[in-house]
């Protein structure tokens, strides 16, 4: 019998597949980030049912670098509150195509 189901909101980051890489990063750092901030803030008081966004570490680092003013303050607050979190990989990876050196380099963004 299933006792517990854990739902994880994770972003699949395929840079350059759906658009030019710069456009994908710009979307993440502006309109997508604004939507995520609004959703996280709207659910902040929902206890264990609040929205938590899990994403790769590299785009989050870029979002932090490109953000300023209230957008950056909101982002940092949600990170501190654990509503925006990251996993160790810098982006969505195909493990079969990456070597040990690729992962060693990529993990540095998660620190």
Secondary structure, 3 states (H helix, E strand, C coil): CCCCCCCCEECCCCCCCCCCHHHHHHHHHHHHHHHHHHHHHHHCCCHHHCCCEEECHHHHHHHHHHCCHHHHHHHHHHHHCCCEEECCCCCCCCHHHCCHHHHHHHHHHHC
